[in-house]
Amino acid sequence: MFTGVGRWCARRPKRVVAAWLLLLAAALAALAVFGRVTSEAVNIPGSDSQTARDLGDRAFPGSASGKQPVLLHTAPGAAPLTAADTTAAVRTAATAIAAVPHVVAVTTPYDPAGTGALSADGHTGYLSVDLDVTGREVTPDTTRAVLAAAAPATAAGIEVTPGGYLAAAVDKGSTGRSEAIGLGAALVVLALTLGSLVAAGLPLIAGVIGLGIALPVLGLVGHLMDVPEAGETIAAMIGLGVGIDYTLFGLTRFRELRAAGVGIEEAAVRTTAGSGKSVAFAGSAVVAALAGLALGGLPLLYALALAPAIAVVTALGVNLTLLPALLVLLGARLTPRPAAPAEPGRPRGWGRIAALVAARPWPLLLAGLALLGALAAPAVHLHLGQLDGSSKAGGTMSRTAYDRMAAAFGPGANGVLQVVDVLPTPAQTAGGAGDPRLAAVTAALRGAQGVAVAGPPAVAADGRTVRWQVTPTTAPTDPDTTALVHRLRSEVLPAATAGSGQQLHVGGTPAAQADLNARISQRMPLVVGFVLTVAGLLLLLAFRSPVVALKAAVMNLVSVAAAYGVLTAVFQDGRGARLIGLEGAVPVPGYVPLLMFAVLFGLSMDYEVFLLSAVREAYLRQGDNRRAVVEGLSRTGRIISSAALIMVAVFLSYLLSDDPVVKMFGIGLATAVALDATVVRGLLVPSTMVLLGDGNWWLPAWLDRLLPHVDIEGDGHSEHPAPAEAPVDPAPAVR
């Protein structure tokens, strides 16, 4: 199949290139017409917080996106918001905001429904703005229109700062600078590796075209499901990295064939049949690993898995169809210059490293494990947290609104809990006054440890659904807030309603985040087990060796653990956080390590397949395991290190983002890829293969009969090794 696809594209290069350019133009045009949509909404089916939210939305119908705050603030010494002039200005501004498109209602701090929306000193308050669009449909234009309508308040000396979805819409930053830096760094690495600007530019062209199609597609998907902004950024990171790397692997194979005298068209076809097949195998492993996130049972994980999966599938399509066409069109300019022959008996570069590893496997194996163990140590105390407005960059609307709300109304005002009660019989009065069941709950909430304010009960029109607004004493990210959620559910509310038949649920953002982390912790073993099983089976299928498959899974676990350790040290512990643009330590959301695990296991397959294919090819040809390991590492070390360096440069370029989650993925993925390509593939894998000897390729007869024969390199080699030649010590030059 791969040979046929490669030949068809190689014989029609101009048509294939035109088709891809047309597809790129169509994707960009569709995005321009329909727009890119992202959403930070979190749905947790079956959770207590989701039940509270659904009950509240049905019983208390309001705006599609909930009440969005618009902070009002006057400086100390200036007239407070309670002064006659400022009050008039606020009311005028509220009337103007109510006329903005998509705004359906505005509540001022002076209205009865706005009770509690004015600070004790009178210098800070907020408007509650109801919108007729969901959070993912709030655009920067809406926010700018609200600010323009608030001009009467601004003219009166009041600082106006939108919060919530209104702030998030304008705080979304562009990753264009990060992508430009990543491409620039990749160009430098490719030019040094390939020795030709034309050859260096080819992987960049392929990566940009793939990304230019994948991101618009993902932006359009956002109209159908909630796709967080971080999902788009992760897709860009992964898509650009694998797009360049996959093309680099194919280009390297093409240049090898051309250097061996193979014609341009035939070299392009054989590149697709060989390298293209292995890249398709590695890319499928990435997608399969991401598919494991579906076992998490969370729409957020579905979106975060779908985003990079779209980017990887697009990169595979580019590699299997566009690349052979470009190889034919540029073939004469891609042919490498003859390299200077190495001196006999004196290996260079990775050949020398390979000889050293073969000569001293035990010391290098132990040194590599010690390094990874030291890096992984902080992960022992990694705990899942949640982010809030305090983690946003200083100067953004979200951060300003968060700080002012916390300063005026307490840290818990940024994460109000919603306690929803379903009564077995309607409340005794329309407003619930005098109903002992509601009085008992109200008293219990106000007396609970960790509760700053518990508002009066609001009874819905059905007379049975009741809701309380509960403000914690601590910030949304504080573990004490999570502890309060659990305490309300397990102790406070059950004690207040024992034997009454009431059904109480605790919702709100802090409760939803607590439920999200709990669900992720519960499902993580299942997801990890699935990813490990899929990775092991794919490697077993590719290399017909249980030992190789098991060893690869263990090595990947070690490198992922090291990445977790670095993630914990930098973000949770705050070591060096200021160096990457953070003000200090920030919590690590539960979905970050889980998504990192799936992505890293998928990406590691690229280098594992590339290295082991070369080792196995040499072993089948020579029958000498030690020599095969040295030859395989010598052949692939440079290209793997170059590909990894490109990945690391792309990932680290995203540290320029203000989003802490994007920084987490940048640091975590860059660390894991760097360690995977150097310590794991350069030291641990070859040293263990040398120590295991022919045991690497042990395969029980019954398993040999069950496994299909899959030649991922497309070279048609025999599955059985040739008789071993006279042993040659590969390491005399380094003794």
C-alpha positions in Angstrom: 0.0 0.0 0.0 2.7 2.5 1.0 4.7 1.7 -2.2 1.6 2.3 -4.3 0.8 5.6 -2.6 4.4 6.8 -2.9 4.6 5.9 -6.5 1.2 7.6 -7.4 2.3 10.8 -5.7 5.9 10.7 -7.1 4.5 10.5 -10.6 2.1 13.4 -10.2 4.0 15.8 -8.0 2.5 19.1 -9.2 -1.0 17.8 -8.8 -0.3 16.6 -5.3 1.3 19.9 -4.2 -1.6 21.8 -5.8 -4.2 19.7 -3.9 -2.5 20.3 -0.6 -2.3 24.0 -1.2 -5.9 24.1 -2.1 -6.8 22.2 1.1 -4.8 24.7 3.1 -6.6 27.6 1.4 -10.0 26.0 2.1 -9.2 25.4 5.7 -8.0 29.0 6.2 -11.1 30.4 4.4 -13.5 28.3 6.4 -11.8 29.6 9.6 -12.1 33.2 8.4 -15.8 32.7 7.7 -16.9 30.8 10.8 -14.2 31.9 13.3 -12.1 30.0 15.9 -14.0 29.1 19.1 -12.4 27.9 22.4 -14.1 27.3 25.8 -12.8 26.7 29.3 -16.1 25.1 30.4 -15.6 21.8 32.3 -18.3 19.2 32.3 -17.9 16.2 34.7 -20.7 13.7 33.9 -22.0 11.9 37.0 -20.2 14.2 39.5 -21.9 16.0 42.4 -20.8 19.4 41.1 -22.3 18.6 37.7 -25.6 17.6 39.3 -25.7 20.8 41.3 -25.0 22.8 38.1 -27.6 21.0 36.0 -30.3 21.3 38.8 -29.5 25.0 39.3 -29.6 25.8 35.5 -33.0 24.1 35.2 -34.6 25.6 38.3 -33.0 29.1 38.0 -33.0 29.9 34.2 -30.7 32.8 33.5 -28.1 33.8 31.0 -26.4 31.2 28.8 -23.0 31.9 30.3 -24.0 32.8 33.9 -23.4 36.2 35.5 -20.2 37.8 34.4 -18.6 40.4 36.7 -17.5 43.9 35.7 -15.4 45.3 38.5 -15.7 48.9 39.5 -13.0 50.5 41.6 -12.1 54.0 42.9 -8.7 54.7 44.4 -8.4 55.5 48.2 -9.0 59.2 48.7 -11.3 59.4 45.7 -15.1 59.5 46.0 -16.5 56.0 46.9 -19.0 54.2 44.7 -21.7 55.2 47.2 -21.3 59.0 46.5 -24.1 60.6 44.5 -22.1 61.4 41.4 -20.4 58.0 41.1 -23.7 56.2 41.8 -25.3 58.1 39.0 -22.3 57.3 36.7 -22.5 53.6 37.5 -26.3 53.5 36.8 -25.8 55.3 33.5 -23.0 52.9 32.5 -25.2 49.9 33.5 -28.0 51.2 31.3 -25.6 51.6 28.4 -24.1 48.1 28.9 -27.6 46.6 28.9 -28.0 47.9 25.3 -24.8 46.1 24.1 -25.5 43.1 21.8 -25.8 39.8 23.6 -26.3 41.5 27.0 -29.7 40.6 28.4 -29.5 42.1 31.9 -27.2 44.1 34.2 -27.5 44.1 38.0 -25.8 47.0 39.8 -24.5 47.0 43.4 -27.3 49.2 44.4 -30.1 46.9 43.2 -31.7 44.5 45.7 -30.5 41.6 43.7 -27.0 43.0 43.8 -26.7 42.9 47.6 -23.2 42.0 48.6 -21.7 43.4 45.4 -20.2 46.5 47.2 -17.2 46.3 49.5 -17.3 47.6 53.1 -15.2 50.7 52.3 -17.4 51.5 49.2 -14.5 51.7 46.8 -15.0 48.4 45.0 -18.1 46.9 43.6 -19.2 45.0 40.5 -21.9 44.8 37.9 -23.4 41.4 37.1 -23.8 41.0 33.4 -26.1 38.3 31.9 -25.3 37.3 28.3 -27.4 35.3 25.8 -24.3 33.4 24.5 -22.3 30.7 26.1 -18.8 31.2 27.4 -17.1 29.9 24.3 -19.1 32.3 22.1 -18.0 35.5 24.0 -15.8 37.4 21.7 -13.3 40.2 22.3 -15.7 42.5 20.4 -18.3 41.9 23.1 -15.8 42.8 25.8 -14.7 45.9 24.0 -18.4 47.0 23.5 -19.0 46.6 27.2 -15.9 48.7 28.0 -17.1 51.4 25.6 -20.5 51.4 27.1 -19.0 51.9 30.5 -17.5 55.2 29.5 -19.8 57.3 31.8 -18.2 55.4 34.8 -14.7 55.8 33.5 -15.3 59.5 33.0 -16.3 59.7 36.7 -12.9 58.4 37.7 -14.0 54.8 38.2 -11.7 52.0 36.9 -13.7 49.4 35.0 -12.3 45.9 34.6 -14.4 43.0 33.1 -13.9 39.6 34.7 -15.0 36.1 33.9 -15.6 35.2 30.2 -15.4 38.8 29.3 -11.9 39.1 30.5 -10.9 35.7 29.1 -12.0 36.7 25.6 -9.5 39.5 25.4 -6.7 37.9 27.4 -6.2 35.1 24.9 -2.7 35.5 23.6 -1.4 34.6 20.2 1.3 31.8 19.9 2.6 33.2 16.6 5.8 34.5 18.2 6.5 31.1 19.8 5.9 29.3 16.5 8.2 31.7 14.7 11.0 31.1 17.2 10.5 27.4 17.1 10.7 27.4 13.3 13.8 29.6 13.4 15.5 27.2 15.8 14.5 24.2 13.7 15.9 25.8 10.6 19.3 26.3 12.3 19.4 22.7 13.5 18.3 21.3 10.1 20.8 23.4 8.2 23.7 22.1 10.5 22.4 18.5 10.3 21.7 18.4 6.5 24.3 20.9 5.2 21.9 22.4 2.8 19.4 25.3 3.2 17.1 23.7 0.6 17.0 20.4 2.4 16.6 22.2 5.7 13.6 24.1 4.4 11.7 21.1 3.3 10.7 19.8 6.8 9.7 23.3 7.7 7.5 23.6 4.7 5.8 20.3 5.5 5.4 21.3 9.2 3.9 24.6 8.4 1.4 23.2 5.8 0.3 20.5 8.2 -0.1 23.0 11.0 -1.9 25.5 8.7 -4.5 22.8 8.1 -4.8 21.2 11.5 -5.3 24.4 13.5 -8.2 25.7 11.4 -9.9 22.3 11.6 -9.5 22.3 15.3 -10.9 25.9 15.5 -14.0 24.7 13.6 -14.4 21.7 15.8 -14.7 24.2 18.7 -18.1 25.1 17.3 -19.3 21.5 18.0 -17.6 20.8 21.4 -15.8 22.6 24.2 -12.1 22.9 23.1 -9.9 24.7 25.7 -7.4 27.3 24.4 -4.6 25.1 25.8 -5.8 22.3 23.5 -5.1 24.4 20.4 -1.6 25.4 21.7 -0.8 21.8 22.5 -1.9 20.8 19.1 0.4 23.4 17.6 3.3 22.2 19.7 2.9 18.6 18.8 1.9 19.2 15.2 4.8 21.4 14.4 7.3 19.1 16.2 6.1 15.8 14.7 5.6 17.4 11.3 9.2 18.5 11.1 10.5 15.3 12.6 8.6 12.9 10.4 9.7 14.8 7.3 13.3 14.8 8.6 13.2 11.0 8.9 11.9 10.6 5.4 14.4 13.2 3.9 17.3 11.4 5.6 16.2 8.1 4.0 15.8 9.7 0.6 19.3 11.2 0.8 20.8 7.9 1.8 19.2 6.3 -1.3 20.3 9.0 -3.6 23.9 8.7 -2.2 23.7 5.0 -3.1 22.8 5.9 -6.7 19.1 5.3 -6.7 17.1 7.5 -9.1 15.0 10.4 -7.8 11.6 9.0 -8.4 12.5 5.5 -7.2 14.2 7.0 -4.1 11.0 8.9 -3.3 8.9 5.8 -3.7 11.2 3.7 -1.5 11.3 6.4 1.1 7.5 6.2 1.4 7.6 2.4 1.4 10.2 2.3 4.2 10.5 5.5 6.2 6.9 6.4 5.5 5.7 3.1 6.8 7.7 3.4 10.1 6.5 7.0 10.5 2.9 5.9 10.0 3.5 3.2 12.6 4.9 5.8 15.1 2.1 8.3 14.4 -0.5 5.7 14.8 1.1 4.9 18.2 0.7 8.6 19.2 -3.0 8.6 18.2 -3.6 5.3 19.9 -2.0 6.6 23.1 -4.1 9.7 23.0 -7.2 7.6 22.4 -6.6 6.1 25.8 -7.6 9.4 27.4 -11.2 8.5 26.4 -11.1 6.1 29.3 -10.9 9.1 31.6 -14.7 9.7 31.0 -14.3 13.5 30.8 -15.2 15.7 27.8 -12.2 17.9 28.7 -9.9 14.9 28.1 -11.7 14.1 24.9 -11.0 17.6 23.6 -7.4 17.6 24.8 -6.7 14.3 23.2 -8.5 15.2 19.9 -6.5 18.4 19.5 -3.0 16.9 19.1 -4.5 13.8 17.4 -5.8 16.0 14.5 -2.4 17.6 14.2 -0.6 14.2 14.1 -2.9 12.7 11.6 -2.5 15.8 9.4 1.3 15.5 9.7 1.1 11.8 8.6 -1.0 12.7 5.6 1.7 15.3 4.6 4.5 12.8 5.1 2.9 10.0 3.1 1.6 12.1 0.1 3.1 15.6 -0.1 6.6 14.6 0.9 7.2 12.2 -2.1 5.9 14.8 -4.4 8.2 17.5 -3.0 11.1 15.0 -3.1 10.6 14.5 -6.8 10.3 18.2 -7.5 13.4 19.2 -5.4 15.3 15.9 -5.8 18.3 17.2 -7.6 18.9 19.9 -4.9 18.4 17.5 -2.0 21.1 15.0 -3.0 23.9 15.2 -0.4 27.5 15.8 -1.1 29.8 12.8 -0.6 31.0 12.7 3.0 34.6 12.3 3.9 35.2 8.6 4.8 36.0 7.8 8.4 39.4 6.6 9.4 39.4 2.8 9.8 39.3 1.8 13.4 38.5 5.4 14.6 34.7 5.9 14.9 33.4 9.5 15.1 30.5 11.1 16.8 27.8 8.7 17.7 29.9 5.8 16.4 32.4 6.6 19.2 29.6 6.9 21.8 28.1 3.6 20.6 31.5 1.9 21.0 31.8 3.3 24.5 28.4 2.1 25.5 29.1 -1.4 24.2 32.5 -1.5 26.0 31.1 -0.3 29.4 27.4 -1.1 29.6 27.1 -1.5 33.3 28.6 1.9 34.5 26.7 3.8 31.8 23.4 2.0 32.6 23.7 2.8 36.3 24.8 6.4 35.7 21.8 7.0 33.4 19.4 5.4 35.9 20.9 7.5 38.7 20.4 10.8 36.7 16.8 10.0 35.8 16.1 8.9 39.4 17.4 12.2 40.8 15.2 14.1 38.3 12.2 12.0 39.1 12.5 12.4 42.9 10.3 15.5 43.3 7.4 13.7 41.6 6.9 11.7 44.8 5.1 14.7 46.4 3.3 15.8 43.2 -0.4 16.5 44.0 -3.1 17.6 41.7 -4.3 21.2 42.1 -6.3 23.7 40.2 -5.6 27.1 38.6 -7.5 30.3 39.0 -7.2 34.0 38.1 -4.2 34.4 40.4 -2.1 32.3 38.0 -2.8 34.7 35.1 0.0 37.1 34.1 0.0 40.5 35.9 -1.7 43.3 33.9 -4.2 41.0 32.2 -7.9 41.8 32.8 -8.5 38.4 34.4 -5.7 38.9 36.9 -6.7 42.5 37.7 -10.3 41.5 38.3 -9.3 38.6 40.4 -7.0 40.7 42.6 -9.6 43.4 43.1 -12.3 41.0 43.9 -10.1 39.2 46.5 -8.9 42.4 48.1 -12.5 43.8 48.4 -14.5 40.7 49.2 -12.0 38.1 50.5 -10.1 35.4 48.6 -13.1 33.1 48.5 -15.1 35.6 46.5 -13.4 34.4 43.3 -14.7 30.8 43.8 -18.2 30.9 45.3 -19.8 27.5 45.9 -23.4 26.7 44.9 -25.3 24.4 47.3 -28.4 23.1 45.7 -31.1 21.3 47.7 -34.0 19.3 46.3 -36.8 19.1 48.8 -39.1 16.1 48.9 -42.1 18.5 49.3 -42.5 22.1 48.3 -41.2 24.8 50.7 -43.8 26.0 53.2 -43.8 29.6 51.8 -43.0 31.0 48.4 -39.7 32.4 49.6 -39.0 29.6 51.9 -39.1 31.8 55.0 -40.0 29.9 58.1 -39.3 26.5 56.6 -37.3 24.6 59.3 -35.6 22.5 56.6 -34.1 25.5 54.9 -33.3 27.2 58.2 -31.3 24.1 59.4 -29.2 24.1 56.2 -28.6 27.8 56.4 -27.5 27.6 60.0 -25.2 24.7 59.2 -23.6 26.5 56.3 -23.0 29.7 58.2 -21.5 27.7 61.1 -19.2 25.5 59.0 -15.5 25.9 59.4 -14.1 27.6 56.3 -17.2 29.4 55.3 -17.0 33.2 55.2 -20.5 34.0 54.0 -23.6 31.9 53.3 -26.3 33.8 51.6 -30.0 33.3 52.2 -31.8 30.5 50.4 -33.3 31.2 47.0 -36.3 29.1 46.2 -37.1 28.2 42.6 -40.5 28.6 41.0 -41.1 24.8 41.5 -40.9 25.4 45.3 -38.7 22.3 45.7 -35.3 23.4 44.3 -33.3 25.7 46.7 -29.9 27.3 46.2 -27.4 28.9 48.5 -24.4 31.0 47.5 -21.5 30.1 49.8 -18.2 32.0 49.9 -15.2 30.2 51.4 -12.6 31.9 53.5 -9.9 30.7 51.2 -8.9 31.1 47.6 -10.1 28.6 44.9 -6.6 27.1 44.6 -6.1 26.7 48.3 -6.3 23.0 49.4 -8.5 24.2 52.3 -11.2 25.1 49.8 -11.2 21.6 48.4 -11.3 20.3 52.0 -14.3 22.5 52.6 -16.1 21.0 49.6 -15.5 17.5 50.9 -16.5 18.5 54.5 -19.8 20.0 53.3 -20.6 16.9 51.4 -19.6 14.3 53.9 -20.3 16.0 57.3 -22.0 19.4 57.4 -25.0 18.9 55.0 -25.8 15.2 55.9 -25.9 16.2 59.6 -28.2 19.1 58.9 -30.7 17.1 56.8 -30.6 13.7 58.4 -33.9 11.9 57.9 -35.5 14.7 56.0 -35.3 13.2 52.5 -33.5 16.3 51.1 -31.0 15.8 48.3 -28.1 18.3 48.5 -25.3 18.8 46.1 -22.3 21.1 46.2 -21.3 22.8 43.0 -19.4 25.9 41.8 -15.9 26.2 40.2 -13.9 24.9 43.2 -16.2 21.9 43.6 -16.0 21.1 39.9 -12.2 21.3 40.0 -12.1 19.0 43.0 -14.4 16.5 41.2 -12.2 16.8 38.1 -9.0 15.9 40.0 -10.8 13.1 41.8 -12.1 11.7 38.6 -8.6 11.9 37.0 -7.0 10.3 40.0 -9.5 7.5 39.9 -9.2 6.8 36.1 -5.4 7.4 35.8 -4.4 3.7 36.5 -6.9 2.6 33.7 -5.5 5.1 31.2 -1.9 4.4 32.1 -2.5 0.6 31.8 -4.2 1.1 28.4 -1.3 3.2 27.1 1.3 0.8 28.4 -0.5 -2.2 26.8 -1.0 -0.5 23.5 2.6 0.6 23.3 3.9 -2.8 24.3 1.7 -4.6 21.7 2.7 -2.3 18.9 6.4 -2.8 19.7 5.9 -6.5 20.0 4.1 -6.5 16.6 6.9 -4.4 15.1 10.0 -6.2 16.5 8.6 -9.6 17.4 10.4 -9.5 20.8 8.6 -9.5 24.2 11.9 -8.4 25.8 12.3 -5.4 23.6 8.6 -4.4 24.1 8.8 -4.8 27.9 12.1 -3.0 28.1 10.8 -0.1 26.0 7.8 0.3 28.2 9.9 0.4 31.4 12.4 2.9 29.9 9.5 5.2 28.8 8.1 5.1 32.3 11.5 6.1 33.7 11.7 9.1 31.3 8.1 10.2 32.0 8.8 10.0 35.8 11.8 12.3 35.3 9.6 14.8 33.4 7.1 14.7 36.2 9.8 15.4 38.7 11.0 18.5 36.8 7.3 19.6 36.4 6.8 19.3 40.2 10.0 21.1 41.0 9.5 24.0 38.7 5.7 24.6 39.0 4.5 23.1 42.3 7.6 23.9 44.3 8.4 27.1 42.3 12.1 26.4 41.7 13.1 28.7 38.9 9.5 29.6 38.2 10.5 33.3 37.8 12.9 32.4 35.1 10.1 31.2 32.9 7.8 34.2 33.5 5.8 33.1 36.5 5.6 35.0 39.8 6.0 31.9 41.9 4.7 28.4 42.5 1.4 27.4 40.8 -0.7 24.2 41.2 -0.5 21.5 38.5 -4.0 20.7 37.2 -4.8 17.0 37.1 -5.2 16.7 33.4 -1.6 18.0 32.7 0.3 14.9 33.9 -2.3 12.6 32.4 -2.1 14.2 28.9 1.6 14.4 29.1 1.8 10.7 29.8 -0.2 9.8 26.7 1.7 12.3 24.5 5.1 11.3 25.7 4.5 7.6 25.3 3.3 8.2 21.7 6.3 10.5 20.8 8.8 8.1 22.3 7.7 5.5 19.7 9.3 7.7 17.0 12.8 7.3 18.4 12.3 3.8 19.6 11.1 2.6 16.2 13.9 4.5 14.4 16.7 3.1 16.7 15.4 -0.5 17.0 14.7 -0.8 13.3 18.3 -0.1 12.6 19.5 -2.4 15.3 17.2 -5.2 14.2 18.2 -4.8 10.6 21.9 -5.1 11.5 21.2 -8.1 13.7 19.2 -9.9 11.0 22.0 -9.2 8.6 25.0 -10.1 10.8 23.6 -12.3 13.6 25.8 -10.5 16.2 23.7 -8.6 18.8 26.6 -6.5 20.1 27.7 -5.3 16.7 24.1 -4.7 15.7 23.6 -2.4 18.7 26.8 -0.4 17.9 25.8 -0.1 14.2 22.2 0.8 14.9 23.1 3.5 17.4 25.9 4.8 15.1 23.5 5.1 12.2 20.6 6.7 14.0 22.2 8.7 16.8 22.7 11.9 14.8 19.3 12.0 13.3 17.6 11.1 16.5 19.5 13.8 18.4 18.8 16.3 15.7 15.1 15.5 15.6 14.9 15.7 19.4 16.7 19.0 19.4 14.1 20.4 17.0 11.3 19.1 19.3 12.9 20.6 22.3 13.3 24.0 20.6 9.7 24.0 19.5 8.4 23.0 22.9 10.6 25.5 24.8 9.6 28.4 22.5 6.1 28.1 24.0 7.4 29.3 27.4 6.8 32.8 25.9 3.0 32.1 26.5 1.4 33.7 29.5 -0.7 30.6 30.2 0.9 28.5 33.0 -0.6 25.3 31.5 1.2 25.9 28.2 4.4 26.5 30.1 3.9 23.2 31.9 3.5 21.3 28.7 6.5 23.2 27.2 8.8 22.3 30.1 7.5 18.8 30.6 7.6 17.7 27.0 10.9 19.3 26.3 12.5 17.6 29.3 11.1 14.2 28.4 12.1 14.4 24.8 15.6 15.6 25.6 16.1 12.8 28.1 14.5 10.2 25.8 16.8 11.0 22.9 20.0 11.2 25.0 19.9 9.3 28.2 17.3 6.7 27.3 18.1 6.0 23.6 21.8 6.9 23.8 22.6 5.1 27.0 19.9 3.0 28.6 18.5 1.2 25.6 21.8 0.2 24.0 23.5 -0.7 27.2 20.6 -3.0 28.3 20.6 -4.6 24.8 24.3 -5.3 25.0 23.9 -6.9 28.4 20.9 -9.0 27.3 22.7 -10.2 24.2 20.7 -12.6 22.0 18.0 -12.6 24.7 16.7 -9.4 23.2 15.3 -11.3 20.3 13.9 -14.3 22.2 10.4 -15.2 20.9 8.4 -18.3 22.1 7.4 -20.6 19.2 3.7 -20.3 20.1 3.9 -16.5 20.0 5.8 -16.6 16.7 2.9 -18.5 15.2 0.4 -16.0 16.5 2.1 -12.8 15.6 1.6 -11.5 12.0 4.7 -10.5 10.1 4.9 -6.7 9.9 8.0 -5.3 8.1 7.7 -1.7 9.3 10.9 -0.6 7.4 9.6 -2.1 4.1 13.0 -3.8 3.5 11.9 -7.4 3.2 14.6 -8.8 5.5 14.4 -12.2 6.8 12.9 -12.6 10.3 15.8 -14.8 11.3 19.4 -13.7 11.9 22.2 -14.6 9.7 25.0 -16.7 11.2 27.2 -14.6 13.4 30.5 -13.5 11.9 33.7 -13.7 13.9 33.3 -11.4 16.9 34.9 -8.0 16.7 35.4 -5.9 19.7 33.8 -2.6 18.8 35.5 -0.5 21.5 39.3 -0.6 21.2 39.4 3.0 20.1 38.0 4.3 23.4 40.1 2.2 25.8 
